[in-house]
């Protein structure tokens, strides 16, 4: 009988921890172009974004007018080596706790 209670208790704890994980509140596809500034070792690579849409049909990608999304570009050699003006696509995900993740999907597509 104790084994049954221990098993049930373990299942309840595992179930509670799974539901306590953060859910994705924003999942967007960001499109932009590579921008370069500076010269030599001081050269910086950035991206100027021109569009944002849902990553897929089920995703939520709401952004209020005037609300900023700030994130650090992932350090990816494809991005660092891309010439200025190259089109790039990113996936931006944010959970209900405010944690954000950005993934480079394509360069020059």
C-alpha positions, 0 to 999 in steps of 0.5 A: 500500500505504501508503494502505491502512495509513493508512486502516486506522489511521485507522478503528482510531483512530476506532473506539477513540475511539467505544468510549472515550466514556462509556456511560450507567449511569443513566437515570431519570425523576424526578417531584416538585413545585415548592417555593418559599421566601423572598420577593421577590428572595430567593425560591428555587425547588426541587423535592421529588421523590417518585418515581423510575423507569426512563426507558424499558424498557431503561434502568437506574435503580438507586438504593441505599437511603440513597444520595443523588443530587445535581444542580443543577436546570436553569435553565428559565423554565418551572420558575422561573415555576411556582407552588408545588405544580406537578407536574414531571418530569425526566430524569436521566442519569449516565455511567460517569465520574460526569458527570450531566445533568438535563433538565426534561421537563414542568411541570404534567403 
